[in-house]
Amino acid sequence: MTCRANDISPYYYIQHLFKALPNRQHIDDDFTELMPWNVQLDFDYS
């Protein structure tokens, strides 16, 4: 519902997370920039 509230596709958001999370260096990293309201997805929805 947070994705919908922020006008992004949950499918593409999860794809983004699966690409971004393995690149994190430490478990204590700040994940705020990965929250739906901070993510800019550049996918072609057609």
Rosetta blueprint (number, residue, H / E / L):
1 M L
2 T H
3 C H
4 R H
5 A H
6 N L
7 D L
8 I L
9 S L
10 P H
11 Y H
12 Y H
13 Y H
14 I H
15 Q H
16 H H
17 L H
18 F H
19 K H
20 A H
21 L H
22 P H
23 N H
24 R L
25 Q L
26 H L
27 I L
28 D L
29 D L
30 D L
31 F L
32 T H
33 E H
34 L H
35 M L
36 P H
37 W H
38 N H
39 V L
40 Q L
41 L L
42 D L
43 F L
44 D L
45 Y L
46 S L
